[in-house]
């Protein structure tokens, strides 16, 4: 579970950094919010199993 969360967050943070480098702060924000939500979902699923 934690490995999946790490990979998801790492990749999405990379995408957010790329968006910031393009000057697209709104897209970076959206990417980070989605990463947070997806990671939380993985965590909750792991607890329930």
C-alpha positions as MATLAB code, in Angstrom:
seq = 'XXXXXXXXXXXXXXXXXXXXXXXXXXXXXXXXXXXXXXXXXXXXXXXXX';
ca = [
       0.000    0.000    0.000;
       2.679    2.534    0.983;
       4.768    1.770   -2.088;
       1.763    2.477   -4.309;
       1.092    5.708   -2.443;
       4.733    6.763   -2.784;
       4.832    6.089   -6.523;
       1.548    7.899   -7.067;
       2.675   10.943   -5.083;
       6.137   11.029   -6.636;
       4.765   10.941  -10.167;
       2.081   13.520   -9.494;
       4.508   15.860   -7.740;
       6.747   15.585  -10.799;
       3.774   16.497  -12.989;
       2.947   19.450  -10.729;
       6.538   20.721  -10.888;
       6.422   20.510  -14.681;
       3.170   22.503  -14.673;
       4.783   25.142  -12.445;
       7.762   25.342  -14.780;
       5.316   26.062  -17.622;
       3.796   28.805  -15.471;
       0.526   26.930  -14.967;
      -0.057   27.189  -11.233;
      -3.727   26.296  -11.595;
      -2.914   22.978  -13.235;
      -0.238   22.277  -10.612;
      -2.804   22.897   -7.871;
      -5.296   20.561   -9.535;
      -2.658   17.836   -9.902;
      -1.653   18.105   -6.240;
      -5.239   18.032   -4.980;
      -5.950   14.944   -7.074;
      -2.759   13.287   -5.819;
      -3.821   13.972   -2.252;
      -7.276   12.514   -2.862;
      -5.954    9.443   -4.677;
      -3.370    8.757   -1.960;
      -5.974    9.088    0.756;
      -8.218    6.660   -1.126;
      -5.374    4.109   -1.375;
      -4.697    4.511    2.351;
      -8.337    3.996    3.311;
      -8.619    0.964    1.043;
      -5.500   -0.483    2.708;
      -6.978   -0.032    6.160;
     -10.226   -1.732    5.164;
      -8.441   -4.796    3.782;
];
